[in-house]
Structures are given as structure tokens and as C-alpha cells.
Amino acid sequence: MDDVSVLWDLEDDPDGNVQHIAENDLSFEEVEEVLLDPDNKVQVSRTTGRPITFGWTSTGRHIAVVWETVIDDPSTIRVRTAYEVSPKRRRS
């Protein structure tokens, strides 16, 4: 994603996205690294219908980031959740 701003809740908000990803042992830096990498494809979450991006962090973790668009112009998104996932195996 090019030229995208990411909205984060306050770190002390118990219901915020920063706390939620911290509960999944992720930092907002890891999440943004995957989310903003233009090589990572955006798909649709089967459970929520929201956009979801899968990718590798520089720390070697494969994560999924679920997000939503809050403003179209300028492009601004809000992370809903992120969690570590096993990478899918490619079928030959």
C-alpha cells in the first residue's frame, strides 16, 4: 500500500488496537511492516469480510493483519487486529 496512514488507538486504551495486538505478542512496528509492504497481497477475511494482509516481519514471523478503511482521501486505515499465522504451503 502506497501513501497510506495507519490509525492507532492510545496505548493505554484497554479496548484499543495497540493493546489487542500486544495481547497477540506483536508490536505496531511489525504490523505496519507487513501492512505497508506493497508486495503483500490484500485478501478478504473469511470470518469478518474485512481486508486482511498476510506477510513476513523482519523478525521472521508470518502474521495476518485485519484492517478497515476509515478515510479514502487521504488513504487512512485502522488496524482491527493482527496475529501470527502459519504460512500456507504451496501445492505443486
Secondary structure, 3 states (H helix, E strand, C coil): CCCCEEECCCCCCCCCHHHHHHHCCCCHHHHHHHHCCCCCCEEECCCCCCEEEEEECCCCCEEEEEEEEEECCCCEEEEEEEEECCCCCCCC
